[in-house]
């Protein structure tokens, strides 16, 4: 794929894109899902191990991309396993990103309608989200990256401000004992925490746009480390304030933490609205890059221009977002997408890398 100079992205922009893509709905629900699986306060250890699993998978993807530096996953998969096999995998990957974008839209709808605009029709909120997203991605990947460079620092500062405001209700005893039930529960929760990094496979699309692809592994490490920091702070503060039993009984424990205290005299006496605003921005970022990735894949697969494909996919994303009947169905849909990401982002690149190595060795290519 020929990438124009103005479409190139720097290593810092790539790290920002990865970070923003990973920071979606997960941070609002991760304390509940991880504690429910682990059952002890040692979730922070499980998070570190989950991050290492994600990093390992990302390194495999980078190694695969290095063998086809000027091509996206959609293009070189056909070179490795043939036109039909590669096209089928590419179609699955594009549909995965499409479902990912629809899930982010639905998550945003549920959060806004429950906490901010109760009674507002879903379609009204969704239309604004979808059309603004379309306007952004039409400008290309470099435009998306520049917006994300603005959003991430704002998110980081406001998130730390809001979370550490809860220090007054934090009880360190809720995090003890460390490894009180041994290493077993920690290992049991690795799958859940690794799924919180679902989306790292976006590097398969981003690398051809990088102006320094040889720095991809360093970029990936930063792109994973920042979300890991967010997740660690969130889990520690939420468990410390609400306790293990309090976390598992809440749908949105991170938001409930913000609602459990107020500081009289400040401009904002309650902080959940501020957290929701910055996290709606993060949901938008995740939606936008997934939307762009699916449009790019389907355009390359069907040999069409990417812009018409974006308009075609807009109503499809809306329909996907409307599939879950309720919030429980939405979470089940999210689990399905996360599990699909394990196979598409974890196993598939590994298999393709092995096949590519074997074929290149037979052809005498290093």
N, C-alpha and C positions, 0 to 999 in steps of 0.2 A: 504494500500500500504506500503510495506516495503521499507524504505529509508536507504541506506547505509550511514555510518558515514561521508564519504568523500563528500556526496551529501548534507549534512546539511548546512544551511545558518544561519548566525547570525542575530540578530535583526537589527543591522546597515546595513547589506547587504540587508535585506528585505526592509528597508526604502529606500535605494538607488535604488533597483529594481523598487519599486512603483514610486518613483520620476522620474526616467528615462522613465518609461512607459508612464507617464502622459505628459511629456514634448516632444510632437511630433510636428506635423504641427501647432497645435493650436496657439502657441505663435507668429507665423508669420501672422496669419489671425484673431486672437481673437479681436484685436482693431477694425477691420472693422465690424465683425459680431455682436459684442456686442454693438458698437455705433449705428449701423444700427437699432438694436432692441430697445435700450433704448432711443436714440435720444437726450440725454443730457450728460453733462460731469460727471454724477454721476455713471459711469460704475464701478468705483472702489468699491462703496458700493454694487453694484449688485454682484461683484466678491466675496466679503466676504460672502454674503448670499448663493451664489452658492457653495462655499467651505463648508459651514455648511451643506447644503443638501447632498453633497458628503460624508461628514464625518458621517452623520446619516446613510446613506446607507451602508457605510463601517462597522460601528458598528454592524448593523444587520447581515452582512456577517460573521463577527468575531464570533458573538454569535452562528450562525448556525454551523460554523466550529468547535467550541469548543465542540459541541455534538458528533462530529465524528473526533476526533483529529488525527487519523492516516490515514484518507482517503481524497482524493481529491473530488472536487465537482462532478466530473464524476462518482465517485464510490458511494458516499452516497446519491446522488439523486435517485438512484435505490432502496436504502434501504428505502427511505421515501415514494415514490409514486409508487413503483413497477418497475419491469424490463423494461416494454415497455414504460411507461411514463417517467421514469428516463433516458432511453436510448435516447428517442426523445429530451428531454431537453438538454442532454449532446451533442447530435449531433448538435443542434442549437448553443450551446455555442462554440463548437469547430469550426464550420463554421463561427461564428461571429469573432473569433480570426483570422481565416484564411483570412477572408475579410479585417480585420484590418491590417494584415501584407501586403496584396496586396495593400491597400490604401497607406501605408507608402512608399512602393516601388514606386508607381506612383507619389506621392508627391515629392519624392526625384528626380525622373526623370524630372519632370516639372521644379523644381527649378534649377537643374544643367544645363538643356538644355536652359533655358531662361537667366540665369545670368552668367554661367561659361563656358559651352562647347556647344555653339550654333551650331546646325547642326549635332551634334553627334547622330548616330542612337540610338533609345531608347533601343534596344536589347543589344547593346554593354555596355551601362552604367548599365542596369539591371542585366546582367550576373555577373559583378563584385560584385555588391551589394548582389546578391542572394548566390553566392558561398562562399563569405567571411562570410555571415551570417550562412550558413550551417556548415562551418568549426568551427564556434564558438559554436553553440548549440549542436553539436555532443559531445562536452566536458562535457555537463551537466549543470545544473543550477548553481552549485558553480563556474564553469568557467565563465559563463555569469556574475555572481555577481561580481567577481574579476575585470573583465574588466570595468564594470559599475562604480566600486569604483575609477577607474582611470579617466574615462570620466567625471563624474559629477563635481569634483573640477575644472577641466580645463574649463568646460562649465561655471561654476559659476563665476570664476575669469575673463575670457575673456568677458563674457556677461556683467558683471557690468562695466568693462573697456570701452567696446564699447558703451554701452547705456549712461553712464555718460559723455562720450566725447561730446554728443549732448546737453549738458547743456547750451551751448552758444546760441542755437536757441530756448530754452525752454521759454515759456511765461505762467506764472501762471494764467493770466487772461483767458486763454483758458479752465481752469478748474472751472471757476466760472460762475454762482452762484451755490453753493451747495444746492441741493434739490430745485432749482428754480421753477420747475414745480411740486413739491410735491413728494410723495412717489410712486405714480402710475407708472411712467416710470421705476423706480428702480425694482419694483416687476415684471413688464412686462418682464424684461430682465433676470430674474433668470434662466429660462430654458436654454437660450443660454450659460450663464456662468457655469451652472451646467454641461452642456454637455462638457465643456472644461476639466472637470475632468473625462470624460468617459474613462474607463480603470481601474478605481479603483477596478473593479470586479476581477482583476488579483489576489487579495488576496485569492480568493477562491481556487486558484491553489497553491499559495506560502506557505500557512500555514502548510501543512503537512511536508514541508521541513525545517521549522524553528526549531532551537534547543531549543528555549524558546517561544513556542506558546502562553503562558499566557501573554506575553508582546505585543501581537499583536495590541491591541488598541493604546498603546503608540507609537508603530511603525507606525501605520496608520496615527496618528496625525502628525508625522514628515513627512511622505511621502506625505501628502496633503499640509502641511504648506509650504514646500519648493517650489513646483510649484505655490502655491498661491502667494508667495513672488515674484517669477519670473513674473507672470501674472500682479500683481499690479504695479510693476516697469515699465513693458512694456507699459501697458495701460496709466499710468500717463504720462510717457515721450513722447509717441507717440501723445496723444491728446494735451499735452502741447506744442509740437513742430509744429504739423500739423493742429490743430484745429479739431472740430467736422466735419465740411464740408470737410476738406482735407482728413480725415481718410476714410470716406465712399466712396470716389471716387477712392480709390486705391485698387488694388488686394492684394498686399503684403505691407501693410503700415509700418510694422516694418523694412523691408528692405529699403523701400523708405526713412525712417527716416535716416538710415545710409548713404544713397546716397545724402542727402540734405546738407551735410557739409563736409569740409575737413580741415585738420590741416597741413599746409606746414611745412616741415623740419623734420617730423617724418619718421620712416621707412615705416609705412603705412600712406599715406596721405588720403586715402579713406578706409572706414572700412567695407563696405558691404561684401567684400570677406571673411574677418575674421569672421563676423557673420555667413555667409553661411557655412563656414567650420565647426564651432562648432555645427551648427544646423543640418548639415548632419550627424554628429556623433549622435545627439539625435534621428534623424529619424531612424538611424541604430539600436539604442538601442530599440526603440519601436517596430520596425520590428522583431528584434531577439527574444524578449520575447513573442510576439504574435505568432511567428512561433513555438517556443518551446511549448507554451501552447496548440496550436491546434494539434501539433504532439503527445503530451502526451495524450490529450483527445481521439483522434481517435485510438491511440495504445491501450489505456485501454478499449475503447468501443468495438474494434474488436479483443481484446485479442492477440495482436501481439507485437513484439519488437519495441521500439520507433525509433531506428536508421533507419531501412528500411522505416518506415513511413515518416521520414524526407526527404529522397530522393524522395519518391513518391509525396510529397506535393510541392517540389521545382518547377516543371513545372506548377502545379496548381496555385501557387502564381503568377507566371509570367503571366499566362493567365488572372487572376483576375486583375492584374495591367494594362493590356492592354484593359480592357473593356470600360472605359470612352473614348469617342471620342474626347473630348477637355477638357479644364480646367474647364469650367462651369459644364460639366458632372462629372468631378472629384470632385468638391465641393459638388454637389448633392449626389454623392456616399458617400462622407464623412458624410453628414448629415444623410443619411440612416443608416450608421453604428452607428453613435452617438445615434440616436433614438432607434435603436435595443439594444444598450447598456443600455438604460434606463430601458427597460423591462427585459432584461436578468440579469443585475446587480442590478437593483432596486427592481422591483416587484417580480421577481422569487425567490430570497433568502427570502424575507419576507413571501411569501406564503409557501415556504418549511419549514421555521422556525415555522410558526403557525401549520402546519400539523404535524411536528415532535414533537412539544410540546404536542399536543393533543394525539398523539399515545403513547408517552412515559408516559404521565399521566395515560392513560388507562392501560398501562403495569406496572404501579407502579414504574417507573424509574424517578428519580428527574432530 
